[in-house]
């Protein structure tokens, strides 16, 4: 079993990087993820919040969860009536 030793957002590459004790690394391309799963500015903002404030939760969501279901649940908004 791999032991995670660090998880952080790398501004230079635009990736959330997970480093493991065995020397392996996973890099999640955040721009590619946004293009694939975010339909609007609200969803992109939610992903950005996770990237900067909780990169481990972001990585778990992308690798093990269903980001589209999560984004629809947390970014529900209603249009203002005229």
mmCIF file of the N, C-alpha and C atoms, coordinates in Angstrom:
data_MODEL
# 
_entry.id   MODEL 
# 
loop_
_atom_site.group_PDB 
_atom_site.id 
_atom_site.type_symbol 
_atom_site.label_atom_id 
_atom_site.label_alt_id 
_atom_site.label_comp_id 
_atom_site.label_asym_id 
_atom_site.label_entity_id 
_atom_site.label_seq_id 
_atom_site.pdbx_PDB_ins_code 
_atom_site.Cartn_x 
_atom_site.Cartn_y 
_atom_site.Cartn_z 
_atom_site.occupancy 
_atom_site.B_iso_or_equiv 
_atom_site.pdbx_formal_charge 
_atom_site.auth_seq_id 
_atom_site.auth_comp_id 
_atom_site.auth_asym_id 
_atom_site.auth_atom_id 
_atom_site.pdbx_PDB_model_num 
ATOM 1   N N  . UNK A 1 1  ? 0.843   -1.189 0.000   1.00 0.00 ? 1  UNK A N  1 
ATOM 2   C CA . UNK A 1 1  ? 0.000   0.000  0.000   1.00 0.00 ? 1  UNK A CA 1 
ATOM 3   C C  . UNK A 1 1  ? 0.876   1.236  0.000   1.00 0.00 ? 1  UNK A C  1 
ATOM 4   N N  . UNK A 1 2  ? 0.560   2.172  -0.840  1.00 0.00 ? 2  UNK A N  1 
ATOM 5   C CA . UNK A 1 2  ? 1.290   3.431  -0.906  1.00 0.00 ? 2  UNK A CA 1 
ATOM 6   C C  . UNK A 1 2  ? 0.890   4.323  0.262   1.00 0.00 ? 2  UNK A C  1 
ATOM 7   N N  . UNK A 1 3  ? 1.856   4.983  0.855   1.00 0.00 ? 3  UNK A N  1 
ATOM 8   C CA . UNK A 1 3  ? 1.575   5.946  1.918   1.00 0.00 ? 3  UNK A CA 1 
ATOM 9   C C  . UNK A 1 3  ? 1.754   7.350  1.374   1.00 0.00 ? 3  UNK A C  1 
ATOM 10  N N  . UNK A 1 4  ? 0.693   8.135  1.425   1.00 0.00 ? 4  UNK A N  1 
ATOM 11  C CA . UNK A 1 4  ? 0.731   9.510  0.945   1.00 0.00 ? 4  UNK A CA 1 
ATOM 12  C C  . UNK A 1 4  ? 1.575   10.344 1.891   1.00 0.00 ? 4  UNK A C  1 
ATOM 13  N N  . UNK A 1 5  ? 2.550   11.077 1.329   1.00 0.00 ? 5  UNK A N  1 
ATOM 14  C CA . UNK A 1 5  ? 3.374   11.934 2.179   1.00 0.00 ? 5  UNK A CA 1 
ATOM 15  C C  . UNK A 1 5  ? 3.098   13.414 1.958   1.00 0.00 ? 5  UNK A C  1 
ATOM 16  N N  . UNK A 1 6  ? 2.558   13.790 0.788   1.00 0.00 ? 6  UNK A N  1 
ATOM 17  C CA . UNK A 1 6  ? 2.187   15.194 0.573   1.00 0.00 ? 6  UNK A CA 1 
ATOM 18  C C  . UNK A 1 6  ? 1.145   15.308 -0.530  1.00 0.00 ? 6  UNK A C  1 
ATOM 19  N N  . UNK A 1 7  ? 0.371   16.372 -0.427  1.00 0.00 ? 7  UNK A N  1 
ATOM 20  C CA . UNK A 1 7  ? -0.628  16.700 -1.435  1.00 0.00 ? 7  UNK A CA 1 
ATOM 21  C C  . UNK A 1 7  ? -0.720  18.207 -1.478  1.00 0.00 ? 7  UNK A C  1 
ATOM 22  N N  . UNK A 1 8  ? -0.391  18.794 -2.631  1.00 0.00 ? 8  UNK A N  1 
ATOM 23  C CA . UNK A 1 8  ? -0.411  20.251 -2.731  1.00 0.00 ? 8  UNK A CA 1 
ATOM 24  C C  . UNK A 1 8  ? -0.658  20.681 -4.166  1.00 0.00 ? 8  UNK A C  1 
ATOM 25  N N  . UNK A 1 9  ? -1.127  21.918 -4.302  1.00 0.00 ? 9  UNK A N  1 
ATOM 26  C CA . UNK A 1 9  ? -1.325  22.506 -5.623  1.00 0.00 ? 9  UNK A CA 1 
ATOM 27  C C  . UNK A 1 9  ? -0.023  23.149 -6.066  1.00 0.00 ? 9  UNK A C  1 
ATOM 28  N N  . UNK A 1 10 ? 0.431   22.820 -7.251  1.00 0.00 ? 10 UNK A N  1 
ATOM 29  C CA . UNK A 1 10 ? 1.639   23.399 -7.827  1.00 0.00 ? 10 UNK A CA 1 
ATOM 30  C C  . UNK A 1 10 ? 1.220   24.457 -8.830  1.00 0.00 ? 10 UNK A C  1 
ATOM 31  N N  . UNK A 1 11 ? 1.426   25.720 -8.482  1.00 0.00 ? 11 UNK A N  1 
ATOM 32  C CA . UNK A 1 11 ? 1.013   26.819 -9.366  1.00 0.00 ? 11 UNK A CA 1 
ATOM 33  C C  . UNK A 1 11 ? 1.765   26.820 -10.692 1.00 0.00 ? 11 UNK A C  1 
ATOM 34  N N  . UNK A 1 12 ? 2.989   26.348 -10.684 1.00 0.00 ? 12 UNK A N  1 
ATOM 35  C CA . UNK A 1 12 ? 3.790   26.350 -11.910 1.00 0.00 ? 12 UNK A CA 1 
ATOM 36  C C  . UNK A 1 12 ? 3.242   25.398 -12.968 1.00 0.00 ? 12 UNK A C  1 
ATOM 37  N N  . UNK A 1 13 ? 2.697   24.271 -12.533 1.00 0.00 ? 13 UNK A N  1 
ATOM 38  C CA . UNK A 1 13 ? 2.177   23.282 -13.482 1.00 0.00 ? 13 UNK A CA 1 
ATOM 39  C C  . UNK A 1 13 ? 0.660   23.301 -13.591 1.00 0.00 ? 13 UNK A C  1 
ATOM 40  N N  . UNK A 1 14 ? -0.021  23.920 -12.616 1.00 0.00 ? 14 UNK A N  1 
ATOM 41  C CA . UNK A 1 14 ? -1.483  23.925 -12.600 1.00 0.00 ? 14 UNK A CA 1 
ATOM 42  C C  . UNK A 1 14 ? -2.056  22.572 -12.214 1.00 0.00 ? 14 UNK A C  1 
ATOM 43  N N  . UNK A 1 15 ? -1.273  21.808 -11.441 1.00 0.00 ? 15 UNK A N  1 
ATOM 44  C CA . UNK A 1 15 ? -1.678  20.464 -11.054 1.00 0.00 ? 15 UNK A CA 1 
ATOM 45  C C  . UNK A 1 15 ? -1.714  20.309 -9.538  1.00 0.00 ? 15 UNK A C  1 
ATOM 46  N N  . UNK A 1 16 ? -2.641  19.492 -9.058  1.00 0.00 ? 16 UNK A N  1 
ATOM 47  C CA . UNK A 1 16 ? -2.595  19.022 -7.682  1.00 0.00 ? 16 UNK A CA 1 
ATOM 48  C C  . UNK A 1 16 ? -1.713  17.781 -7.723  1.00 0.00 ? 16 UNK A C  1 
ATOM 49  N N  . UNK A 1 17 ? -0.661  17.799 -6.916  1.00 0.00 ? 17 UNK A N  1 
ATOM 50  C CA . UNK A 1 17 ? 0.318   16.717 -6.933  1.00 0.00 ? 17 UNK A CA 1 
ATOM 51  C C  . UNK A 1 17 ? 0.264   15.922 -5.630  1.00 0.00 ? 17 UNK A C  1 
ATOM 52  N N  . UNK A 1 18 ? 0.162   14.613 -5.770  1.00 0.00 ? 18 UNK A N  1 
ATOM 53  C CA . UNK A 1 18 ? 0.179   13.705 -4.628  1.00 0.00 ? 18 UNK A CA 1 
ATOM 54  C C  . UNK A 1 18 ? 1.483   12.922 -4.696  1.00 0.00 ? 18 UNK A C  1 
ATOM 55  N N  . UNK A 1 19 ? 2.244   12.951 -3.608  1.00 0.00 ? 19 UNK A N  1 
ATOM 56  C CA . UNK A 1 19 ? 3.517   12.229 -3.551  1.00 0.00 ? 19 UNK A CA 1 
ATOM 57  C C  . UNK A 1 19 ? 3.405   11.121 -2.507  1.00 0.00 ? 19 UNK A C  1 
ATOM 58  N N  . UNK A 1 20 ? 3.933   9.961  -2.866  1.00 0.00 ? 20 UNK A N  1 
ATOM 59  C CA . UNK A 1 20 ? 3.831   8.788  -2.013  1.00 0.00 ? 20 UNK A CA 1 
ATOM 60  C C  . UNK A 1 20 ? 5.211   8.364  -1.510  1.00 0.00 ? 20 UNK A C  1 
ATOM 61  N N  . UNK A 1 21 ? 5.220   7.630  -0.413  1.00 0.00 ? 21 UNK A N  1 
ATOM 62  C CA . UNK A 1 21 ? 6.457   7.196  0.233   1.00 0.00 ? 21 UNK A CA 1 
ATOM 63  C C  . UNK A 1 21 ? 7.318   6.325  -0.676  1.00 0.00 ? 21 UNK A C  1 
ATOM 64  N N  . UNK A 1 22 ? 6.703   5.605  -1.593  1.00 0.00 ? 22 UNK A N  1 
ATOM 65  C CA . UNK A 1 22 ? 7.478   4.735  -2.487  1.00 0.00 ? 22 UNK A CA 1 
ATOM 66  C C  . UNK A 1 22 ? 8.112   5.500  -3.652  1.00 0.00 ? 22 UNK A C  1 
ATOM 67  N N  . UNK A 1 23 ? 7.961   6.835  -3.666  1.00 0.00 ? 23 UNK A N  1 
ATOM 68  C CA . UNK A 1 23 ? 8.564   7.662  -4.710  1.00 0.00 ? 23 UNK A CA 1 
ATOM 69  C C  . UNK A 1 23 ? 7.649   7.963  -5.876  1.00 0.00 ? 23 UNK A C  1 
ATOM 70  N N  . UNK A 1 24 ? 6.486   7.353  -5.924  1.00 0.00 ? 24 UNK A N  1 
ATOM 71  C CA . UNK A 1 24 ? 5.564   7.619  -7.032  1.00 0.00 ? 24 UNK A CA 1 
ATOM 72  C C  . UNK A 1 24 ? 4.812   8.932  -6.803  1.00 0.00 ? 24 UNK A C  1 
ATOM 73  N N  . UNK A 1 25 ? 4.269   9.464  -7.882  1.00 0.00 ? 25 UNK A N  1 
ATOM 74  C CA . UNK A 1 25 ? 3.555   10.729 -7.823  1.00 0.00 ? 25 UNK A CA 1 
ATOM 75  C C  . UNK A 1 25 ? 2.378   10.684 -8.792  1.00 0.00 ? 25 UNK A C  1 
ATOM 76  N N  . UNK A 1 26 ? 1.295   11.314 -8.392  1.00 0.00 ? 26 UNK A N  1 
ATOM 77  C CA . UNK A 1 26 ? 0.141   11.510 -9.271  1.00 0.00 ? 26 UNK A CA 1 
ATOM 78  C C  . UNK A 1 26 ? -0.041  13.014 -9.418  1.00 0.00 ? 26 UNK A C  1 
ATOM 79  N N  . UNK A 1 27 ? -0.191  13.494 -10.640 1.00 0.00 ? 27 UNK A N  1 
ATOM 80  C CA . UNK A 1 27 ? -0.443  14.908 -10.900 1.00 0.00 ? 27 UNK A CA 1 
ATOM 81  C C  . UNK A 1 27 ? -1.784  15.030 -11.612 1.00 0.00 ? 27 UNK A C  1 
ATOM 82  N N  . UNK A 1 28 ? -2.689  15.796 -11.016 1.00 0.00 ? 28 UNK A N  1 
ATOM 83  C CA . UNK A 1 28 ? -4.019  16.000 -11.596 1.00 0.00 ? 28 UNK A CA 1 
ATOM 84  C C  . UNK A 1 28 ? -4.026  17.360 -12.286 1.00 0.00 ? 28 UNK A C  1 
ATOM 85  N N  . UNK A 1 29 ? -4.215  17.375 -13.589 1.00 0.00 ? 29 UNK A N  1 
ATOM 86  C CA . UNK A 1 29 ? -4.253  18.618 -14.370 1.00 0.00 ? 29 UNK A CA 1 
ATOM 87  C C  . UNK A 1 29 ? -5.586  19.320 -14.104 1.00 0.00 ? 29 UNK A C  1 
ATOM 88  N N  . UNK A 1 30 ? -5.553  20.357 -13.290 1.00 0.00 ? 30 UNK A N  1 
ATOM 89  C CA . UNK A 1 30 ? -6.776  21.028 -12.850 1.00 0.00 ? 30 UNK A CA 1 
ATOM 90  C C  . UNK A 1 30 ? -7.508  21.727 -13.995 1.00 0.00 ? 30 UNK A C  1 
ATOM 91  N N  . UNK A 1 31 ? -6.785  22.274 -14.947 1.00 0.00 ? 31 UNK A N  1 
ATOM 92  C CA . UNK A 1 31 ? -7.415  22.938 -16.087 1.00 0.00 ? 31 UNK A CA 1 
ATOM 93  C C  . UNK A 1 31 ? -8.191  21.931 -16.922 1.00 0.00 ? 31 UNK A C  1 
ATOM 94  N N  . UNK A 1 32 ? -7.608  20.771 -17.146 1.00 0.00 ? 32 UNK A N  1 
ATOM 95  C CA . UNK A 1 32 ? -8.288  19.727 -17.922 1.00 0.00 ? 32 UNK A CA 1 
ATOM 96  C C  . UNK A 1 32 ? -9.535  19.234 -17.196 1.00 0.00 ? 32 UNK A C  1 
ATOM 97  N N  . UNK A 1 33 ? -9.449  19.096 -15.880 1.00 0.00 ? 33 UNK A N  1 
ATOM 98  C CA . UNK A 1 33 ? -10.606 18.661 -15.107 1.00 0.00 ? 33 UNK A CA 1 
ATOM 99  C C  . UNK A 1 33 ? -11.725 19.691 -15.220 1.00 0.00 ? 33 UNK A C  1 
ATOM 100 N N  . UNK A 1 34 ? -11.395 20.978 -15.075 1.00 0.00 ? 34 UNK A N  1 
ATOM 101 C CA . UNK A 1 34 ? -12.416 22.026 -15.188 1.00 0.00 ? 34 UNK A CA 1 
ATOM 102 C C  . UNK A 1 34 ? -13.093 21.997 -16.550 1.00 0.00 ? 34 UNK A C  1 
ATOM 103 N N  . UNK A 1 35 ? -12.312 21.839 -17.589 1.00 0.00 ? 35 UNK A N  1 
ATOM 104 C CA . UNK A 1 35 ? -12.890 21.783 -18.941 1.00 0.00 ? 35 UNK A CA 1 
ATOM 105 C C  . UNK A 1 35 ? -13.853 20.611 -19.087 1.00 0.00 ? 35 UNK A C  1 
ATOM 106 N N  . UNK A 1 36 ? -13.525 19.512 -18.442 1.00 0.00 ? 36 UNK A N  1 
ATOM 107 C CA . UNK A 1 36 ? -14.313 18.293 -18.593 1.00 0.00 ? 36 UNK A CA 1 
ATOM 108 C C  . UNK A 1 36 ? -15.584 18.278 -17.747 1.00 0.00 ? 36 UNK A C  1 
ATOM 109 N N  . UNK A 1 37 ? -15.520 18.778 -16.512 1.00 0.00 ? 37 UNK A N  1 
ATOM 110 C CA . UNK A 1 37 ? -16.650 18.583 -15.601 1.00 0.00 ? 37 UNK A CA 1 
ATOM 111 C C  . UNK A 1 37 ? -17.410 19.848 -15.214 1.00 0.00 ? 37 UNK A C  1 
ATOM 112 N N  . UNK A 1 38 ? -16.817 21.027 -15.348 1.00 0.00 ? 38 UNK A N  1 
ATOM 113 C CA . UNK A 1 38 ? -17.489 22.251 -14.905 1.00 0.00 ? 38 UNK A CA 1 
ATOM 114 C C  . UNK A 1 38 ? -18.260 22.886 -16.062 1.00 0.00 ? 38 UNK A C  1 
ATOM 115 N N  . UNK A 1 39 ? -19.562 23.093 -15.838 1.00 0.00 ? 39 UNK A N  1 
ATOM 116 C CA . UNK A 1 39 ? -20.418 23.651 -16.878 1.00 0.00 ? 39 UNK A CA 1 
ATOM 117 C C  . UNK A 1 39 ? -20.561 25.171 -16.806 1.00 0.00 ? 39 UNK A C  1 
ATOM 118 N N  . UNK A 1 40 ? -20.229 25.759 -15.650 1.00 0.00 ? 40 UNK A N  1 
ATOM 119 C CA . UNK A 1 40 ? -20.440 27.198 -15.497 1.00 0.00 ? 40 UNK A CA 1 
ATOM 120 C C  . UNK A 1 40 ? -19.438 27.777 -14.498 1.00 0.00 ? 40 UNK A C  1 
ATOM 121 N N  . UNK A 1 41 ? -19.494 29.088 -14.338 1.00 0.00 ? 41 UNK A N  1 
ATOM 122 C CA . UNK A 1 41 ? -18.567 29.795 -13.463 1.00 0.00 ? 41 UNK A CA 1 
ATOM 123 C C  . UNK A 1 41 ? -18.708 29.366 -12.007 1.00 0.00 ? 41 UNK A C  1 
ATOM 124 N N  . UNK A 1 42 ? -19.916 29.070 -11.563 1.00 0.00 ? 42 UNK A N  1 
ATOM 125 C CA . UNK A 1 42 ? -20.135 28.644 -10.181 1.00 0.00 ? 42 UNK A CA 1 
ATOM 126 C C  . UNK A 1 42 ? -19.405 27.326 -9.897  1.00 0.00 ? 42 UNK A C  1 
ATOM 127 N N  . UNK A 1 43 ? -19.473 26.404 -10.823 1.00 0.00 ? 43 UNK A N  1 
ATOM 128 C CA . UNK A 1 43 ? -18.812 25.118 -10.637 1.00 0.00 ? 43 UNK A CA 1 
ATOM 129 C C  . UNK A 1 43 ? -17.291 25.267 -10.686 1.00 0.00 ? 43 UNK A C  1 
ATOM 130 N N  . UNK A 1 44 ? -16.807 26.116 -11.570 1.00 0.00 ? 44 UNK A N  1 
ATOM 131 C CA . UNK A 1 44 ? -15.363 26.366 -11.632 1.00 0.00 ? 44 UNK A CA 1 
ATOM 132 C C  . UNK A 1 44 ? -14.863 26.996 -10.336 1.00 0.00 ? 44 UNK A C  1 
ATOM 133 N N  . UNK A 1 45 ? -15.658 27.895 -9.790  1.00 0.00 ? 45 UNK A N  1 
ATOM 134 C CA . UNK A 1 45 ? -15.292 28.535 -8.523  1.00 0.00 ? 45 UNK A CA 1 
ATOM 135 C C  . UNK A 1 45 ? -15.220 27.520 -7.391  1.00 0.00 ? 45 UNK A C  1 
ATOM 136 N N  . UNK A 1 46 ? -16.141 26.583 -7.356  1.00 0.00 ? 46 UNK A N  1 
ATOM 137 C CA . UNK A 1 46 ? -16.132 25.550 -6.319  1.00 0.00 ? 46 UNK A CA 1 
ATOM 138 C C  . UNK A 1 46 ? -14.887 24.674 -6.443  1.00 0.00 ? 46 UNK A C  1 
ATOM 139 N N  . UNK A 1 47 ? -14.541 24.303 -7.664  1.00 0.00 ? 47 UNK A N  1 
ATOM 140 C CA . UNK A 1 47 ? -13.325 23.518 -7.859  1.00 0.00 ? 47 UNK A CA 1 
ATOM 141 C C  . UNK A 1 47 ? -12.096 24.310 -7.446  1.00 0.00 ? 47 UNK A C  1 
ATOM 142 N N  . UNK A 1 48 ? -12.050 25.588 -7.812  1.00 0.00 ? 48 UNK A N  1 
ATOM 143 C CA . UNK A 1 48 ? -10.922 26.440 -7.429  1.00 0.00 ? 48 UNK A CA 1 
ATOM 144 C C  . UNK A 1 48 ? -10.791 26.540 -5.913  1.00 0.00 ? 48 UNK A C  1 
ATOM 145 N N  . UNK A 1 49 ? -11.926 26.652 -5.224  1.00 0.00 ? 49 UNK A N  1 
ATOM 146 C CA . UNK A 1 49 ? -11.895 26.726 -3.763  1.00 0.00 ? 49 UNK A CA 1 
ATOM 147 C C  . UNK A 1 49 ? -11.233 25.468 -3.191  1.00 0.00 ? 49 UNK A C  1 
ATOM 148 N N  . UNK A 1 50 ? -11.630 24.312 -3.687  1.00 0.00 ? 50 UNK A N  1 
ATOM 149 C CA . UNK A 1 50 ? -11.041 23.068 -3.195  1.00 0.00 ? 50 UNK A CA 1 
ATOM 150 C C  . UNK A 1 50 ? -9.553  22.982 -3.521  1.00 0.00 ? 50 UNK A C  1 
ATOM 151 N N  . UNK A 1 51 ? -9.181  23.379 -4.713  1.00 0.00 ? 51 UNK A N  1 
ATOM 152 C CA . UNK A 1 51 ? -7.779  23.312 -5.134  1.00 0.00 ? 51 UNK A CA 1 
ATOM 153 C C  . UNK A 1 51 ? -6.900  24.115 -4.179  1.00 0.00 ? 51 UNK A C  1 
ATOM 154 N N  . UNK A 1 52 ? -7.314  25.331 -3.861  1.00 0.00 ? 52 UNK A N  1 
ATOM 155 C CA . UNK A 1 52 ? -6.480  26.211 -3.034  1.00 0.00 ? 52 UNK A CA 1 
ATOM 156 C C  . UNK A 1 52 ? -6.613  25.950 -1.544  1.00 0.00 ? 52 UNK A C  1 
ATOM 157 N N  . UNK A 1 53 ? -7.774  25.511 -1.078  1.00 0.00 ? 53 UNK A N  1 
ATOM 158 C CA . UNK A 1 53 ? -8.013  25.388 0.350   1.00 0.00 ? 53 UNK A CA 1 
ATOM 159 C C  . UNK A 1 53 ? -7.965  23.959 0.886   1.00 0.00 ? 53 UNK A C  1 
ATOM 160 N N  . UNK A 1 54 ? -8.235  22.987 0.041   1.00 0.00 ? 54 UNK A N  1 
ATOM 161 C CA . UNK A 1 54 ? -8.225  21.586 0.478   1.00 0.00 ? 54 UNK A CA 1 
ATOM 162 C C  . UNK A 1 54 ? -7.855  20.681 -0.699  1.00 0.00 ? 54 UNK A C  1 
ATOM 163 N N  . UNK A 1 55 ? -6.584  20.741 -1.129  1.00 0.00 ? 55 UNK A N  1 
ATOM 164 C CA . UNK A 1 55 ? -6.194  19.955 -2.306  1.00 0.00 ? 55 UNK A CA 1 
ATOM 165 C C  . UNK A 1 55 ? -6.384  18.446 -2.132  1.00 0.00 ? 55 UNK A C  1 
ATOM 166 N N  . UNK A 1 56 ? -6.305  17.955 -0.896  1.00 0.00 ? 56 UNK A N  1 
ATOM 167 C CA . UNK A 1 56 ? -6.524  16.524 -0.678  1.00 0.00 ? 56 UNK A CA 1 
ATOM 168 C C  . UNK A 1 56 ? -7.977  16.142 -0.957  1.00 0.00 ? 56 UNK A C  1 
ATOM 169 N N  . UNK A 1 57 ? -8.918  16.970 -0.507  1.00 0.00 ? 57 UNK A N  1 
ATOM 170 C CA . UNK A 1 57 ? -10.338 16.714 -0.803  1.00 0.00 ? 57 UNK A CA 1 
ATOM 171 C C  . UNK A 1 57 ? -10.588 16.783 -2.304  1.00 0.00 ? 57 UNK A C  1 
ATOM 172 N N  . UNK A 1 58 ? -9.933  17.728 -2.976  1.00 0.00 ? 58 UNK A N  1 
ATOM 173 C CA . UNK A 1 58 ? -10.052 17.842 -4.435  1.00 0.00 ? 58 UNK A CA 1 
ATOM 174 C C  . UNK A 1 58 ? -9.552  16.554 -5.103  1.00 0.00 ? 58 UNK A C  1 
ATOM 175 N N  . UNK A 1 59 ? -8.379  16.093 -4.688  1.00 0.00 ? 59 UNK A N  1 
ATOM 176 C CA . UNK A 1 59 ? -7.809  14.882 -5.276  1.00 0.00 ? 59 UNK A CA 1 
ATOM 177 C C  . UNK A 1 59 ? -8.714  13.679 -5.033  1.00 0.00 ? 59 UNK A C  1 
ATOM 178 N N  . UNK A 1 60 ? -9.240  13.553 -3.820  1.00 0.00 ? 60 UNK A N  1 
ATOM 179 C CA . UNK A 1 60 ? -10.137 12.436 -3.522  1.00 0.00 ? 60 UNK A CA 1 
ATOM 180 C C  . UNK A 1 60 ? -11.405 12.497 -4.378  1.00 0.00 ? 60 UNK A C  1 
ATOM 181 N N  . UNK A 1 61 ? -11.938 13.702 -4.559  1.00 0.00 ? 61 UNK A N  1 
ATOM 182 C CA . UNK A 1 61 ? -13.132 13.873 -5.387  1.00 0.00 ? 61 UNK A CA 1 
ATOM 183 C C  . UNK A 1 61 ? -12.865 13.452 -6.832  1.00 0.00 ? 61 UNK A C  1 
ATOM 184 N N  . UNK A 1 62 ? -11.762 13.891 -7.380  1.00 0.00 ? 62 UNK A N  1 
ATOM 185 C CA . UNK A 1 62 ? -11.455 13.604 -8.780  1.00 0.00 ? 62 UNK A CA 1 
ATOM 186 C C  . UNK A 1 62 ? -11.089 12.130 -8.975  1.00 0.00 ? 62 UNK A C  1 
ATOM 187 N N  . UNK A 1 63 ? -10.308 11.567 -8.066  1.00 0.00 ? 63 UNK A N  1 
ATOM 188 C CA . UNK A 1 63 ? -9.841  10.191 -8.236  1.00 0.00 ? 63 UNK A CA 1 
ATOM 189 C C  . UNK A 1 63 ? -10.848 9.137  -7.796  1.00 0.00 ? 63 UNK A C  1 
ATOM 190 N N  . UNK A 1 64 ? -11.660 9.456  -6.785  1.00 0.00 ? 64 UNK A N  1 
ATOM 191 C CA . UNK A 1 64 ? -12.534 8.432  -6.211  1.00 0.00 ? 64 UNK A CA 1 
ATOM 192 C C  . UNK A 1 64 ? -14.010 8.777  -6.229  1.00 0.00 ? 64 UNK A C  1 
ATOM 193 N N  . UNK A 1 65 ? -14.338 10.016 -6.514  1.00 0.00 ? 65 UNK A N  1 
ATOM 194 C CA . UNK A 1 65 ? -15.735 10.433 -6.435  1.00 0.00 ? 65 UNK A CA 1 
ATOM 195 C C  . UNK A 1 65 ? -16.348 10.678 -7.794  1.00 0.00 ? 65 UNK A C  1 
ATOM 196 N N  . UNK A 1 66 ? -17.471 11.342 -7.767  1.00 0.00 ? 66 UNK A N  1 
ATOM 197 C CA . UNK A 1 66 ? -18.156 11.733 -8.988  1.00 0.00 ? 66 UNK A CA 1 
ATOM 198 C C  . UNK A 1 66 ? -18.267 13.254 -8.980  1.00 0.00 ? 66 UNK A C  1 
ATOM 199 N N  . UNK A 1 67 ? -17.302 13.949 -9.583  1.00 0.00 ? 67 UNK A N  1 
ATOM 200 C CA . UNK A 1 67 ? -17.273 15.411 -9.498  1.00 0.00 ? 67 UNK A CA 1 
ATOM 201 C C  . UNK A 1 67 ? -18.521 16.083 -10.056 1.00 0.00 ? 67 UNK A C  1 
ATOM 202 N N  . UNK A 1 68 ? -19.144 15.528 -11.073 1.00 0.00 ? 68 UNK A N  1 
ATOM 203 C CA . UNK A 1 68 ? -20.327 16.166 -11.642 1.00 0.00 ? 68 UNK A CA 1 
ATOM 204 C C  . UNK A 1 68 ? -21.498 16.131 -10.665 1.00 0.00 ? 68 UNK A C  1 
ATOM 205 N N  . UNK A 1 69 ? -21.672 15.036 -9.971  1.00 0.00 ? 69 UNK A N  1 
ATOM 206 C CA . UNK A 1 69 ? -22.737 14.942 -8.968  1.00 0.00 ? 69 UNK A CA 1 
ATOM 207 C C  . UNK A 1 69 ? -22.451 15.916 -7.821  1.00 0.00 ? 69 UNK A C  1 
ATOM 208 N N  . UNK A 1 70 ? -21.211 15.952 -7.371  1.00 0.00 ? 70 UNK A N  1 
ATOM 209 C CA . UNK A 1 70 ? -20.822 16.870 -6.299  1.00 0.00 ? 70 UNK A CA 1 
ATOM 210 C C  . UNK A 1 70 ? -21.078 18.322 -6.704  1.00 0.00 ? 70 UNK A C  1 
ATOM 211 N N  . UNK A 1 71 ? -20.651 18.703 -7.897  1.00 0.00 ? 71 UNK A N  1 
ATOM 212 C CA . UNK A 1 71 ? -20.807 20.090 -8.342  1.00 0.00 ? 71 UNK A CA 1 
ATOM 213 C C  . UNK A 1 71 ? -22.270 20.490 -8.483  1.00 0.00 ? 71 UNK A C  1 
ATOM 214 N N  . UNK A 1 72 ? -23.095 19.584 -8.978  1.00 0.00 ? 72 UNK A N  1 
ATOM 215 C CA . UNK A 1 72 ? -24.525 19.903 -9.079  1.00 0.00 ? 72 UNK A CA 1 
ATOM 216 C C  . UNK A 1 72 ? -25.146 20.087 -7.709  1.00 0.00 ? 72 UNK A C  1 
ATOM 217 N N  . UNK A 1 73 ? -24.673 19.340 -6.721  1.00 0.00 ? 73 UNK A N  1 
ATOM 218 C CA . UNK A 1 73 ? -25.221 19.443 -5.368  1.00 0.00 ? 73 UNK A CA 1 
ATOM 219 C C  . UNK A 1 73 ? -24.800 20.727 -4.663  1.00 0.00 ? 73 UNK A C  1 
ATOM 220 N N  . UNK A 1 74 ? -23.560 21.156 -4.852  1.00 0.00 ? 74 UNK A N  1 
ATOM 221 C CA . UNK A 1 74 ? -23.057 22.315 -4.100  1.00 0.00 ? 74 UNK A CA 1 
ATOM 222 C C  . UNK A 1 74 ? -23.211 23.644 -4.841  1.00 0.00 ? 74 UNK A C  1 
ATOM 223 N N  . UNK A 1 75 ? -23.557 23.616 -6.098  1.00 0.00 ? 75 UNK A N  1 
ATOM 224 C CA . UNK A 1 75 ? -23.653 24.872 -6.858  1.00 0.00 ? 75 UNK A CA 1 
ATOM 225 C C  . UNK A 1 75 ? -25.040 25.123 -7.400  1.00 0.00 ? 75 UNK A C  1 
ATOM 226 N N  . UNK A 1 76 ? -26.042 24.571 -6.754  1.00 0.00 ? 76 UNK A N  1 
ATOM 227 C CA . UNK A 1 76 ? -27.404 24.811 -7.196  1.00 0.00 ? 76 UNK A CA 1 
ATOM 228 C C  . UNK A 1 76 ? -27.732 26.287 -7.040  1.00 0.00 ? 76 UNK A C  1 
ATOM 229 N N  . UNK A 1 77 ? -28.205 26.895 -8.089  1.00 0.00 ? 77 UNK A N  1 
ATOM 230 C CA . UNK A 1 77 ? -28.578 28.313 -8.028  1.00 0.00 ? 77 UNK A CA 1 
ATOM 231 C C  . UNK A 1 77 ? -29.837 28.527 -8.830  1.00 0.00 ? 77 UNK A C  1 
ATOM 232 N N  . UNK A 1 78 ? -30.557 29.552 -8.460  1.00 0.00 ? 78 UNK A N  1 
ATOM 233 C CA . UNK A 1 78 ? -31.803 29.867 -9.141  1.00 0.00 ? 78 UNK A CA 1 
ATOM 234 C C  . UNK A 1 78 ? -31.680 31.224 -9.793  1.00 0.00 ? 78 UNK A C  1 
ATOM 235 N N  . UNK A 1 79 ? -32.221 31.344 -10.975 1.00 0.00 ? 79 UNK A N  1 
ATOM 236 C CA . UNK A 1 79 ? -32.212 32.627 -11.668 1.00 0.00 ? 79 UNK A CA 1 
ATOM 237 C C  . UNK A 1 79 ? -33.213 33.557 -11.004 1.00 0.00 ? 79 UNK A C  1 
ATOM 238 N N  . UNK A 1 80 ? -32.849 34.824 -10.965 1.00 0.00 ? 80 UNK A N  1 
ATOM 239 C CA . UNK A 1 80 ? -33.761 35.818 -10.416 1.00 0.00 ? 80 UNK A CA 1 
ATOM 240 C C  . UNK A 1 80 ? -34.893 36.066 -11.407 1.00 0.00 ? 80 UNK A C  1 
ATOM 241 N N  . UNK A 1 81 ? -36.089 36.183 -10.860 1.00 0.00 ? 81 UNK A N  1 
ATOM 242 C CA . UNK A 1 81 ? -37.233 36.454 -11.718 1.00 0.00 ? 81 UNK A CA 1 
ATOM 243 C C  . UNK A 1 81 ? -37.273 37.947 -12.058 1.00 0.00 ? 81 UNK A C  1 
ATOM 244 N N  . UNK A 1 82 ? -37.748 38.255 -13.228 1.00 0.00 ? 82 UNK A N  1 
ATOM 245 C CA . UNK A 1 82 ? -37.847 39.669 -13.654 1.00 0.00 ? 82 UNK A CA 1 
ATOM 246 C C  . UNK A 1 82 ? -38.958 40.384 -12.946 1.00 0.00 ? 82 UNK A C  1 
# 
